[in-house]
Amino acid sequence: MKEQHEHASLAETSLVLSTLEHDQLVAAKKEPVPRRKLRGGALVLAWALRVYVVFMMLVVVWQAWIAVR
């Protein structure tokens, strides 16, 4: 049996948020959003992006070090 999702679509969420009064909207925005569990390709892509960012930070630090010397 397929797992049913309790998440509203983006259009539904936008409609609900646009009908709330200011204090209701503030209270709704304080509600924490749970983390999404990544699987498969999305998880590999996220880790690849992390490795790329760390590598590029090292490149920038190295180039700054070379420029200062």
C-alpha positions, 0 to 999 in steps of 0.5 A: 500500500502506498504511503499517504503524504500529509503535506499540502501542495505549494498552491494549497499552502499559498492559498492558506497563508494568504487567507490568514490574518497577520497574527495567525501568519506569524504563529504559522511561520513559527512552526518548525519545518521537519527535515526532508529525508533524502534518498538515492540520487538526491543524497549523492548530489547533496554530498557531491555539492558539499565536497565541491564547496569544501574543495572550492573554499580550499582553492580560494584560500590557496589563491589568497595565500599565494597572492599575499606572498 
